[in-house]
Amino acid sequence: DIVMTQSPDSLGVSLGERATINCKSSQTVLYDSNSKSYLAWYQQKPGQPPKLLIYWASTRESGVPDRFSGSGSGTDFTLTISSLQAEDAAVYFCQQYFDLPPTFGGGTKVEIK
Amino acid sequence: QVQLQESGPGLVKPSQTLSLTCTVSGGSISGGTYYWSWIRQSAGKGLEWIGRVYSSGGTNYNPSLRSRVAISVDTSNNQFFLRLSSVTAADTAVYYCARDVPDVFSYYYGMDVWGQGTTVIVSS
């Protein structure tokens, strides 16, 4: 299985400031055939299921605010929230869908400082 | 829009079989090239993909659970199912059903619709 490692486990960010979450895969999740990395980011709030935010490492799902951005390729990825809003307090997960089984990172809890 | 809803017993005894149903509404389970997945979340193991089923009945399972898992589909009732046998306390989790979505290259890139989840506790 591809192991997904996220860092940090948690971070506190002031409203309006930037939050940065990292995700590393144990092997590449980049398809040579289309040059796409099959890395997704999800947001999960308490009592709710995960919500797909970003796929292909950097493409925002429809309706996701543009303060959320993803970057990276191959094995190293970053989710950035450019200006943290109160409603962004949540746990964020990365997931690879390059190979079966799809695997998730352990999650990063973003709190308002 | 498409919605998913899990249902089933919230308490299962050790060594018995856990059975859950996911009902799809707002769209046909046979429409499109979606896979339909089961994922669970526990404090100890985080998010764990269990397996998926296609509308034709084709399946893929997590190797770590393959010997105990069966996922099936009933297209006439727009439902798919999870059966997990010989459960132990380690199977206590919130169980989600979700839709796996393919991209234009026909690769699956994520889960875009999720049910609200159902808590299953394994205890005597």
Interface residues (C-beta under 8 A of the other chain):
Chain A: D1 Y31 S33 N34 K36 Y38 A40 Y42 Q48 P49 P50 K51 L52 Y55 W56 E61 F93 Q95 Y97 L100 P101 P102 T103 F104 G105 G106 G107
Chain B: G46 L47 E48 W49 N60 N62 P63 S64 Y96 A98 D100 D103 F105 Y107 Y108 Y109 G110 M111 D112 W114 G115 Q116 G117
